[in-house]
Amino acid sequence: METVAGMNTTTTSSSSSTTPDWTISTFSLSEWRKTRDSTQLLELCHGVGFFYVTDHGIPNEFFDKHFQLVRDFFRLPDSSKALIEKRKSRHFRGWERVGAELTNNRVDHREQVDLSEEHEPYAIDIEPHYLRLDGPNQWLPDEVLPHFKEGMRDFLGRLRSVASELLSAIAEGFGLPSDFFNDIFGTRPLNYMKLIHYPPTPEGEAGVNPHKDAGFISLLVQDGMAASGLQALAPDGRWLEVNPPQGAIAVNIGEILQAMSGNYLIACVHRVVAKQQRFSSAYFHGPDLRTAIVPIDIPQRLRDAVAASPRHSAAKFMSTRQELLEGKDTIGSSSAQTYGEQIWNYLVRSYPDSVRYHYPDYIE
């Protein structure tokens, strides 16, 4: 049995066919820096669409300090956390209670804080309306939780650097200039992050229900080495446990890369079913809200691989809230035209009450 780019292939002597046994494999960023060979990375992203990046240059001690701040935040009384309750922000930044978010019209059993790159907000009536999402975070006063603000900004910056380098590796794998994707991020990139506390998931429910991520790529770090409860959907329909080696970062492909690559790269469906309390931090690499989602010119052999694979050629995107209400499959839609539309669709789908509170003219 040999491991090749996210899957073990076992050749059967009777039929000379290969039966995939999908796994989540590792990708060494330091090794790529030496070789500039992106073959393995593209194969990982074409296969499961989930992998572990190692040798990325962020020390374990940094993650230890980060999660100390994360645990300190979630230990605060609700009255303190409510100082930055997400409903107060028209940019949808801040803390939310367990059960505040919906995925596929089902409640997610997690508590979280949403933070993002910060820019001066646009006018409250700007069009297109999705530009109204860009703006500042909400921050606790330093006397409530010292060093939280600078600690989270540091985390955002370090993960941003890793994500940018991974996009350079993907670009080179497509035969594009290394800065191709980074150049289209625009002047106001909207990378964002979630600090997440999962209590044990109730029977039959999910900490977060099955979904695809909206951006280019997502990077996830978890606190500790215990079973995380994060699961990725393999091409054969099995749920794979996502348990990164110590110091590694779990990475998954988002819907923008799926759309731009003509479905050669697949946004991996994933969920969380936590058997025990879990803390994690997720970083979502996203461009300027005005960035158009347009196909790139990938090599013909990769286009042929998409055409030959029903899984890739028929791959869809997360449905809008309206499509869900009309009974459409949860992952049965086409791509949005811009990143801003993509994020707007996510927020309307996940936080309909909050969207109605801030933007009543844009939701039924």
N, C-alpha and C positions, 0 to 999 in steps of 0.2 A: 504494500500500500504506500502511495507516495502523495505528499501534500503539494498541491499546485494552486496557488492564488486563491485561497479561501475554501478549497474543497479537497477532500481525499478521493482519489479515483481508484476504484478496485476493478481490475480487469477479470472477467469471468472466462475461464478456459473453454467452456462449452459454447459460448456464443461470440466470443471476442468483442463483447460490448463493454462499455464502462458504465458503472452505476455510481452516481455522485453521492458522497456522504459529506454534506456541507458542514463547514466549520468556520469559525471566525479566526483569521490569521493575523500575524503581526507584520508591520512595515517599519523598518528602521530609517528614520529621517537622516541620521548621520551617515548611514551607508549610501543613501541616495545622494547626499551632498558630494560624496567621493566619486560615484559612478555616473550620476545624472541619468540613470537608466530607470525609466518610469514604467517599464513593462509590467512588473508585478503589481504596482499600484493600480494601473488601469484594469488589470484582470480582477483584482479584489473588488473594485468599484463596479465592474460589469457583472460580477457573480453575486455574492450575498449583498454587497453594498454596505457592509459593516466591517471594520477592521480595527486593530489596535496599533496606534503609532507609538513607537519606542524611540529612545535616544533623541528626544526632542529638545533637550537642554534646560528644561524646567526642573529644578531639584525637588526631591521629595519633601524637604523641609519647608519649601514654600507652600506645598499643598497641605501640609500639617497645620501651618499657621492659618491658612485660608479656612480650613474646616473648623478650626477653633472659633473663628469669627462667625461662621455659619451656625454652629451649635449655640453660640452665645446669643445670636439673634433669635433663634427659634425658642430659646428658653425664656425670653422676655414675656411678661404678662401681655395678654391680648390688648390691654389698654395702651401699652407702649407701642406695640406693633401697629396698632390702628392709627397712630400718628401719620403713617404713610400708607394708609389703606388705598388700594388701587382705584377704587371708585372715585376718589378725589381728583384723579389725574385724567385729563382729557387725552393724554398721550399714552394711557394704559400702562403706567409704571407704578410700582409699589407692591405692597403686601396684600395677599388674599388668603382667606380662610379655607380650611378643608372643604371641598365640595363646591367652590366658587366657579371652577372651570368645567366646561362641557367638551367632550370629544365624541363626535358622532352622535350628538344628542344624548350622551350618557354622562353621568357625573364622574369626575375624576377625584379619587380619594387622596388628595395631597394638598399640602400647604406650601406656598411659594412666594418669592419676591422676584419681580421682573425689573431689570435694569437695562440700560442701553447706552450707546454712544450719545453724548449730549450736544445739542445744537440750539442756537437761538430759535424759538418757535416761529413758524410762519403765522401770518394773520389768521385769525380764527375762522374767517370765511373764505380762505383761499381755495381755489380749484386747481387741479382735481382734488377732491375732498380728502383723499388718503394722505396728502401732504400735512394735514392737521395732526397726524400721529407723531410727527417729528418734534422733539422738544426736550426739556430737562427731565431728569429723574427726580423722585422724591427721596430725601435723605433724612435719617433720624438725626436729632441734635447730638453733637459729640458727647455731651454729658450723659446721654442715655446709653450709647454704645461707642466708646472711644475707638478710633482708628478704623471704623467700619467703612467709611467713605473711601479713604485712600487705599484700603485693602482691596475693595471691590474694583476700584479703577485699575489697580495693579494687575489683578487677575484678568480683567477684560483685555488689557494691553498685551499681556503675555500670551493668552490664548489667540488673540488676533494675529500675532506674529507667526505662531505655528500654523494657523489656518491659511494665512497668506502664502506660506512656503509650500504647503500641500497643494494649493491651487497652482502654484508655479510648476510643481512636479506633474500635475495633471495636464496642464497646458503643454508642457514639453512632450508628454506622452502622445498628445494629439498632433505633434509636429508644429505647434504654435510657439510664438515667443514666450519666454517664461513669465513676462509681466502682462500677458494678454488679459487674463481675468482681472488682475488687480487694477489694470488701467480703466476698466469699465465700471469700477466701483463709484466713480463720481466724487464730487466735492463734499457730500454729506452722507457717507456710508452709515447705515443703520444696523450695525452689529448689536445683538442684544444677548442677555444672559438670564438664566433662571437659577435662583438658589432654592432648592427643593427639600422639603421634609415629608417623607412618606411614613405615615403610621402603618401598622400591619393592615393589609388590604382585606376588607370584609369578603367572606365567602361569596363567590360568584360575581364579584366586582373587579375593578382594576384601579391601581394607583393612577395610571393614565391609560386610557383605552387605545386600541390599535390605531395608528396614524402614520402619516409621512410628515417630515419636516418641510417647512416652506422655503428655506434659504438655499445657499450654495452647499455648504457642508456644516455639520454639527459636531462639536467636540464635547465629550462628557467625562467628568472626573467624579469618582465616588469616594466617600469616606470609608476607609477600612477595606479589608479583603474578604469580608463575609459575602455570602451569596446576595447579589444585589436585587434580584427580582426583575431586572431589565432583560427583556427577551426580544430577539430579532427574528423575523419571519424568513425562514430559508426558502429557496426556490421550490423545494419539494413539499412545502406546507408545514414543516415542523417548526416549533418555536425553539430557537437556540438560546441558551443562557449566555448573557453577556457579562463575563467576569474578567476584566482586564488584569494582566499581571501587575505587580506592584510598580507604581511609577508610570505605567502606560496610560494613554488617553484613548478612550473609545471614540471612534469617528464613524459617522454615517453620512451618506449622500442625501442631499435635499432635492426638492422638486425643481429648483432652477437649473441645476446641472443635468437633471433628467431631461428637461425640456430643451436646453441648449445643445445637448449632445445627441438629440434625436432618439432618445431612449437607449443609447448605448450604455450610459451610466444609469442605474436604477435607484430611485429613492426607496430605501428599505423601510418596510412597515415594521413598527416596533411598539411595544407596550411595557408596562410595569405591573407586576403582581408581587407585592412585597410580603414576604412571610414574617418579617421582623422590621422594626424601625430602621429607616434608611435615610441618609443625607447624601445629596449629590448636587453638583453644579454643572449646568449645561450652557454651552456657548454656541450661538447661532450666527454664522458668518454671512452677513447680508450687505448689499450695496446701497447706494442712494435710492430712495423710493422711486425716483423717476427713471431708473434703469430699465430699458426695454429687454424683454426676454425673447431673444431671437436665436435661431439655430446657428451653430458654428459649422465651419467646413471641416469635417472630420475625414480621415482617409477612407477610401472606397471599401477597403477590406473590413473596416469597422461598420460601415453602413450595411455591408453584406451580412455581417454577423447579426445585426438587428433584424434584418429581413428574414433570416433563417431561424430565428427564435421567436415562437409565439409569445413567450413570456415578455420579451422586450418589445416586440412590435405592437402588442396590444396593451402595453402598460398605460395606466391612467393616473389621474391626479385626485387629490382630496376634493370632494364635492363641496359646493357652496351651501350655505344654510338653506337657501331657497330650494336647491335641488334635493336636499335631505328632506325638507318638508313635503316635497312632491313625491317622495318615495324612491328617489334614485339611490343607487348603491353608495356606500360611504366613500369609496374610492372609485369613482366612475365618471370623472369630469375631464375637461381639457385644461391646458395651462392658461394662466392669466397672461395678459400682455405686458404688464410691468410688475416690478417687485412690489410697488405700492399696492396695486390691486391684489397681489398675492397675500400680503400681510393684512389688508383690509378684510379679505374673505375669511382669513383665519380668525380675526377678532370678532367678526359678526357671527361666525359659526360657534365660537367658544364662549363669548361673553355677550349674548344678545341683550340682556337687561342693561348692561353698562353702556353698550353702544346706543341703545334707545335713550338712556339718560343724558348722554352728552350730544348725540347726533340723531335726534328723533326723525329727521327728514330723510335719513338714509337707511332705514330699516322698516320693514313691514311689521 
